[in-house]
């Protein structure tokens, strides 16, 4: 189920970093210091790769989906 902007705003830091997926490999990673970073997970040449798309709220949900 895709994320909403309200859900992204409500994500709270925990003791360890965690991921919340939007779909199609796009997810937001929340760090213990409260930072939220957009990431894209994909495969190239049979290997798993990650691409950083930006920091939330500078890069919003709509922008992250466009970059994805």
Phi and psi in degrees as GROMACS dihedral restraints (atoms count N, CA, C in turn):
[ dihedral_restraints ]
;  ai    aj    ak    al  type     phi  dphi    fc
    3     4     5     6     1   -62.5    20    10
    4     5     6     7     1   150.2    20    10
    6     7     8     9     1   -74.9    20    10
    7     8     9    10     1   156.3    20    10
    9    10    11    12     1  -111.9    20    10
   10    11    12    13     1   161.8    20    10
   12    13    14    15     1   -62.0    20    10
   13    14    15    16     1   -36.7    20    10
   15    16    17    18     1   -63.6    20    10
   16    17    18    19     1   -39.2    20    10
   18    19    20    21     1   -64.7    20    10
   19    20    21    22     1   -40.5    20    10
   21    22    23    24     1   -64.6    20    10
   22    23    24    25     1   -42.0    20    10
   24    25    26    27     1   -61.6    20    10
   25    26    27    28     1   -34.2    20    10
   27    28    29    30     1   -83.5    20    10
   28    29    30    31     1    -6.8    20    10
   30    31    32    33     1   -63.9    20    10
   31    32    33    34     1   127.9    20    10
   33    34    35    36     1  -109.8    20    10
   34    35    36    37     1   145.8    20    10
   36    37    38    39     1   -66.2    20    10
   37    38    39    40     1   149.7    20    10
   39    40    41    42     1  -124.5    20    10
   40    41    42    43     1  -178.1    20    10
   42    43    44    45     1   -61.8    20    10
   43    44    45    46     1   -34.4    20    10
   45    46    47    48     1  -123.3    20    10
   46    47    48    49     1   153.9    20    10
   48    49    50    51     1   -61.1    20    10
   49    50    51    52     1   146.3    20    10
   51    52    53    54     1  -142.3    20    10
   52    53    54    55     1   162.3    20    10
   54    55    56    57     1  -116.8    20    10
   55    56    57    58     1   144.0    20    10
   57    58    59    60     1  -127.8    20    10
   58    59    60    61     1   119.1    20    10
   60    61    62    63     1   -88.1    20    10
   61    62    63    64     1   143.2    20    10
   63    64    65    66     1   -99.8    20    10
   64    65    66    67     1   -33.0    20    10
   66    67    68    69     1   132.0    20    10
   67    68    69    70     1   152.0    20    10
   69    70    71    72     1    65.2    20    10
   70    71    72    73     1    23.1    20    10
   72    73    74    75     1    94.0    20    10
   73    74    75    76     1    -8.7    20    10
   75    76    77    78     1   -84.8    20    10
   76    77    78    79     1   132.5    20    10
   78    79    80    81     1  -150.9    20    10
   79    80    81    82     1   164.4    20    10
   81    82    83    84     1  -113.6    20    10
   82    83    84    85     1   133.7    20    10
   84    85    86    87     1  -106.4    20    10
   85    86    87    88     1   126.3    20    10
   87    88    89    90     1  -107.7    20    10
   88    89    90    91     1   127.1    20    10
   90    91    92    93     1  -102.4    20    10
   91    92    93    94     1   159.3    20    10
   93    94    95    96     1   -57.6    20    10
   94    95    96    97     1   -27.1    20    10
   96    97    98    99     1   -82.3    20    10
   97    98    99   100     1     0.4    20    10
   99   100   101   102     1    97.1    20    10
  100   101   102   103     1    -6.0    20    10
  102   103   104   105     1   -68.2    20    10
  103   104   105   106     1   142.6    20    10
  105   106   107   108     1  -125.3    20    10
  106   107   108   109     1   122.4    20    10
  108   109   110   111     1  -124.5    20    10
  109   110   111   112     1   134.3    20    10
  111   112   113   114     1   -80.7    20    10
  112   113   114   115     1   136.5    20    10
  114   115   116   117     1  -135.7    20    10
  115   116   117   118     1   154.7    20    10
  117   118   119   120     1  -127.1    20    10
  118   119   120   121     1   121.5    20    10
  120   121   122   123     1  -102.4    20    10
  121   122   123   124     1   128.1    20    10
  123   124   125   126     1  -149.0    20    10
  124   125   126   127     1   173.6    20    10
  126   127   128   129     1  -117.8    20    10
  127   128   129   130     1   137.5    20    10
  129   130   131   132     1  -140.2    20    10
  130   131   132   133     1   124.0    20    10
  132   133   134   135     1    62.3    20    10
  133   134   135   136     1    30.5    20    10
  135   136   137   138     1    79.5    20    10
  136   137   138   139     1     1.4    20    10
  138   139   140   141     1  -110.9    20    10
  139   140   141   142     1   143.3    20    10
  141   142   143   144     1   -78.0    20    10
  142   143   144   145     1   133.1    20    10
  144   145   146   147     1  -127.3    20    10
  145   146   147   148     1   158.0    20    10
  147   148   149   150     1  -128.6    20    10
  148   149   150   151     1   139.2    20    10
  150   151   152   153     1  -123.7    20    10
  151   152   153   154     1   129.1    20    10
  153   154   155   156     1   -81.9    20    10
  154   155   156   157     1   130.6    20    10
  156   157   158   159     1  -107.7    20    10
  157   158   159   160     1   -13.4    20    10
  159   160   161   162     1   141.7    20    10
  160   161   162   163     1   175.0    20    10
  162   163   164   165     1  -104.8    20    10
  163   164   165   166     1   134.2    20    10
  165   166   167   168     1   -83.7    20    10
  166   167   168   169     1   136.2    20    10
  168   169   170   171     1   -95.4    20    10
  169   170   171   172     1     0.9    20    10
  171   172   173   174     1   -58.3    20    10
  172   173   174   175     1   -40.1    20    10
  174   175   176   177     1  -109.6    20    10
  175   176   177   178     1   109.0    20    10
  177   178   179   180     1   -79.5    20    10
  178   179   180   181     1   178.4    20    10
  180   181   182   183     1   -59.3    20    10
  181   182   183   184     1   -46.0    20    10
  183   184   185   186     1   -62.1    20    10
  184   185   186   187     1   -44.3    20    10
  186   187   188   189     1   -66.0    20    10
  187   188   189   190     1   -40.0    20    10
  189   190   191   192     1   -62.8    20    10
  190   191   192   193     1   -39.6    20    10
  192   193   194   195     1   -66.5    20    10
  193   194   195   196     1   -37.4    20    10
  195   196   197   198     1   -65.0    20    10
  196   197   198   199     1   -44.3    20    10
  198   199   200   201     1   -63.9    20    10
  199   200   201   202     1   -35.6    20    10
